[in-house]
């Protein structure tokens, strides 16, 4: 972690991986974000799932193992589990061990007959799937929330290949994809009036202070989020409000006033753009959208 952080902060455009958002506090703040009025993504995707749950579960099939990278609170997967009583197993994959443990304990109380095999891992890198001691037809990866948009397109393709490598032909990928739309709607979703997204962004600095002996002063950084139309993405940054020097494990990192740390991208896709992105590994079987075409849930088949 230290090596990755120092490398990122010494680039011409300072940058930190969005995976560092998700310590226990960061995961809690993101759950708050999903409930905000401006943040349409979560509620829109959930309504799509509710409206089309029969078609979705029919596509998944009952004798499958559901793998959820970045499972978080596992809220959305509950809708699948409620309608797939014969599913073979559920494998949540989460980077925050404490958060994963709490969620799995809760799930085991709610679904006592379900085989749950949690994996604590950085799912953006190859990870080992646990043994499943029962027959199943194939893996179905559940990747909601438009998290695929956090990857640059080339990184997204690396991730898709990583998923494809442990799947057999016919296996599925149920994935949330945020659609291109008016920038006013997009920018409001990442600049909420309650400041929760700003707290979420700054929490990364809190984590670096705690885990890497850094001395970021949160008052000296502002949250910034905007839509980069040319690149088709929302960008999140932390902006230094003055000239300053931050120390991380004894290493000095200078900041100029107005200099930013790029903390997250969220790419938006048209259906055709996304079909091209996945075409080396998956075929788009079905696309479900809301009435306003804000968001899409797509079912892909491993080729």
N, C-alpha and C positions, 0 to 999 in steps of 0.2 A: 504494500500500500504506500509506504513512504517513497519508494523509488518511483512509483507511478505518479504520485502527487508532485514530487519535485520536478520530474520531467515535464509534466503538464504546465507547471507554473513558470518554467524557464523558456517556454516557447514564445515566439514573437506575439502571437495571440494567446495569452494565458488561458488555460482550459483545465477543467476537472471533469472526470467521468460522472455521468448522472447516477451511476450505481452507488456512489458515495452518499447520495441522499438517504439511503434506506438503512439507517440504524433504527433502533426501536422508536425513538422520538420522530424520526423522519417518516417512518411508516404510519405512525399515528396522525401526523400532520397531513399526509397524503389522503388518508381516509376522510379527514375533515374537508379537504379540497373537493373530493368527489361529491360532497353533499351541498356545495355552494350553488347559489342560483346561477351565477355566470358560467359555471363549469358544466356545460351541456353534455359532455362526452359520456359520463358514467350513466346518468339517468336515461339518456337516449339509447345507449347500447342495451341497457337492461330492459327497456320497453320493447326493443326489437326482439330480444330473447323471449320475453313473455308472449309477444304477439305471434311468434313463429316457433314456439317450443316443440310442437309436434313434428314439424318438418326437420328441425335441427336434431332432435334425438333420433329420428328415423335415419338421418344421414350418419350419425355416430354409430348406431347399433348397440345392442345390449352386451355383447361379449367382447368389449374393448377395455383397455386400460387408459384412463385419462391422465395425462401428464400436464401439469400446469406450471410452466416456468414463471417465476416472479409472482407466486400465488397470493401474497399479501394476506388479506383477511379471508380469502376464499369465499367471498360473498356471492359472486356470480355463479361459481361452480355449483353452489347449493341448488340453484334452479335446474341445472342439468341432473344432479344426483337425485333430486326429488322425482324426476321423470324418467330416470334410468335405474330402476331398483335392481336390475340384474347385472349392472356394470361390474367388471371383474375386480377393479382396484382403482384407487386414486393416488397419484404421486404428486404432492405439492413440492415445488422447488423454490426455496427462498434463501436469500443471502443473510438475513438477520435471524440468528439461531433462537434468541429469546422470543422474538415475535412468532416465529414458526412453531415453536413448542406450545405457546399459548393457544394458537389457532388450532393446531392438531388436537390438543386435549379437548377443546370445545367441540370439534367435529366428531371426535370419537364418542362423545356423549350424545350428540344428535343423531349419529348414524352408527349405532353399535354393531350392525351386521356388515358394515363396509370395511374392506381391507384398505387401510391407509398406510402408505410407506413414504414418509417424508424424507426429503434430501436437502441438506443444508449445503448450498454451493452457489458460486457465481455462475449463473446459467449461461452467460455469454461466452464461457469457455467450456471445452468438453467436460462433461460430468458423467459419473457412473450411475446408471439406473439400477435400483435394487431388484433382487430376484422376486418374482411373483410365483408363489407356490400353488398356482391353479391355472387351468387352461384359459387362454384368451386368443382372440382372433388377431388383433393388431393394436398398436398404440394410436391414440388420438390426442394430439397436442391441443390444449386450450390456451389461447394467448389473447385475452381480451384487452380492452382499454386503450387501444391504439398505441401500445408500447412499442410496436414495430417502428413507429415514427420517430422514436428516440435515436435510432441508428441512422447514420448516413447511408445512402443507398448501397454503396459497396459493402459496408458493415452489415446491413440488413441481409444482403445476399450471403455473406459469410455465416450469419446466424441461421438462415434458412437451410444452408448446406449442412450445418451442424445438426439441425433437427432431422433432416432427411437421412443422415448417415445412420441413425438408430431406428429408422422406420422401414417397413417393408412396403412394396407396392400395394396400393389400396388403402393404406393407412391415411388418416385424416389430420387436417390442421384447421381448427375453428378459430378464426382470428378477427380481431377488431381493427378496422382501418378507418381513420378519420378522413373525411372527404374535403376537397378544396371548396372554399366558400368565401363569403365576404369577410375582409380582414377585420372589420369592426367586431364581428361576432368572435373571431379567433382571439383578437387581442384582449377583449374583455374577459375571456375565459382564463387568461394567464395573468391578469392584473385585477384580482377581485377586490371589492370595496372593503372587505374586512381585513385584508392584509395577510391572509393565511398562506397564500402562495409565496409572499415575500418572506414570511417566517420559515417556510419550507426550504426556500432557496438559501437563506442565511444559516439554517441548521447544519448545512454541510460544513460551515466554518466552525460551528460549535463542536462538531465531531472531530475536526482536525485539531482543534485546541486540546480536546480530551485525549485523543488516541495517539497523536503524533507530537505532543508537546509544542504546539504552535501557539502564537500569541495574537491571533486576529482580534481586532476590536470591531465588534459588530456595528457599532455606531459609525464607523468609518467606511461602511459599504452600503450601497443602496441596491435594491432589487430593480431589474429592468427586464421587460419582455416585450417583443415586437415581432411583427410578421415580416419576414424577408421574402417578398413576392418573387424575386428573381430565382431564389433557390427553393421556393415552395415550402417554407418551414417557419414555424415560430422559433425564435431564439430567446433563451433566458441567459442573463448575465448578472454578475455582481460587479458594481461600479465603485471604484475607489473615489471617495469624495475629496481626497487631498493627496499630496505627495507623502508617502510613508514607506516604512520598511517593516516587513513581517518576518518573523523568525520561525522556522520549522525544524525541530530537532537540531538546532545549532546552525542551520543554513539560513542566510539572509536573502530575502526576496524583495527587491525594490518595486514599488508601485508609483506611477505618475498619477496626478490628479486626472480623473476621467478614464483611466485605463480599466479594462474590464477582465473578469474571469468568465469565460464562456462555460456555463454549467449544463446546459441542456439544449438539444434540438427536438422539435416535434414536427416531422414532415407530414404533409397532407398530400393525398393522392387522388387522382381520378381513377375510376375503375380500370380504364385501359392502361394507365401508368402502372398500376399495381399488378395487373395481369402480366405485363412485360417483366416486372421486377422478379416475379416468382417462377417464370416460365421454364427455367432450367431444371427445376425439381418438382414443381407442383402444377396441377391443372385446376383452374377455378371451376368448381362444380356448381356453386350456388352463391348468389349475393342477396342478402336481405338489407333493406334500408328503412329509415323512418319516412314519414310523409313529407318532410321538408328536405330530404336528402342531405342532412347534416352529417350522418355517420353511416357506416356499413359494417355488417357482420358477414364474413365470407367463409365458405367451406371449401377447402382445397384438398385435392387427392394427390397423394404421393405417386409419381409416375413410375 
